[in-house]
Amino acid sequence: MLPELRRGRGLTQYDLAAELHAVSGNVSITREEVSRWERGKRIPGPYWRTWLGRVLGTSQQELEQAAAIARRTRRDH
């Protein structure tokens, strides 16, 4: 879901990380972390889902559902 939303806004992983940094003020976000989220290596927590929703223009409910699916997928493998 994240790659599609990001690309739909014309953003690279670097761009998304930079926008998340700008809106959240949190310097810990990197392109590498965005990549981990997109590859399912990590699932963004509630803090980052809030900022992702703002930057990507999607609802918290949609992001929560995607996170739940990702958790189930990780657990089943």
Buried (B, 14 or more C-beta within 10 A) or exposed (E): BBBEBBEEEEBEBEBBBBBBBEEBEEEEBBBEBBBBBBEEEBBBEEEBBBBBBBBBEBEEEBBEEBBEEBEEEEEEE
